[in-house]
Amino acid sequence: MSTNDEAQPKKKIKSVRDVIIESIECEPGTPGCTGDPDTCPNDPNRCDKKLSMFGYYDDTIKDSVEHVLCNHMGELNQTFASSARRWEMVVYPSLFAFILLATYGFFLIYSLTNDVGSVAKDMKSISQNMQAVVVHMDTQTITMKEMNVHVRNMGLSVNQMTHEVAVMNNSISRPMQFMNSFTPW
């Protein structure tokens, strides 16, 4: 800082509260001013009714209030702009990431629907193959029934052969016993 900046007195910026308090008081030197705008005996244009917030003001208070409000609105605008820049640094990348993830999610769902479609086609061919298996199982069941009948017939034939061999055994064994009695050995 230079010495010239330090030598000049700094101008104090009035707050809105200070401006309102100043506006309620009458200017000194106005004859007949009581300090209360409602009971002032003078003409309102002559007596400084500076109640800017309540409907009365003169040009000096108007300029002062507008100046203070303008300064504060400027500060608010700057604060909001800097805050908006900070939010932009968060929101735009987040929005980009959301769009990227939404696109990837759409791709996954699209792939899933294609896979489900191919599974449905495969299930149709499996169903047709299962119908063929059912037909072959019916044929095999009929064949097994026929085999059971033939095996049962074989069993009956073997039983009959057993009976015939037993009868033959009886028929041959008696004469053989008689002949065996004549043989010396």
VENKATA-V86136 format. One line per field, one symbol per residue. ss: DSSP state (h for helix, s for strand, l for the rest). phi: phi as a letter, one per 40 degrees, with the letter a starting at -180 (. if undefined). burial: I if it has 16 or more other C-alpha atoms within 10 Angstrom, else O. Layout:
ss: ???
phi: ???
burial: ???
//
This chain:
ss: llhhhhhllllllllhhhhhhhhhlllllllllllllllllllllllllllhhhllllhhhhhhhhhhhhhhhhhhhhhhhhhhhhhhhhhhhhhhhhhhhhhhhhhhhhhhhhhhhhhhhhhhhhhhhhhhhhhhhhhhhhhhhhhhhhhhhhhhhhhhhhhhhhhhhhhhhhhhhhhhlllll
phi: .cccccccccccccccccccccccccccgccgccgbccbccccdcccccbcccbhbabcccdccccccccccccccccccccccccccccccccccccccccccccccccccccccccccccccccccccccccccccccccccccccccccccccccccccccccccccccccccccccccccc
burial: OOOOOOOOOOOOOOOIOOIIOOIIIIOOOOOOIOIOIOOIOOOOOOIIIIIIOOOIIOOOIIOIIOOIOOOOOOOOOOOOOOOOOOOOOOOOOOOOOOOOOOOOOOOOOOOOOOOOOOOOOOOOOOOOOOOOOOOOOOOOOOOOOOOOOOOOOOOOOOOOOOOOOOOOOOOOOOOOOOOOOOOOO
//
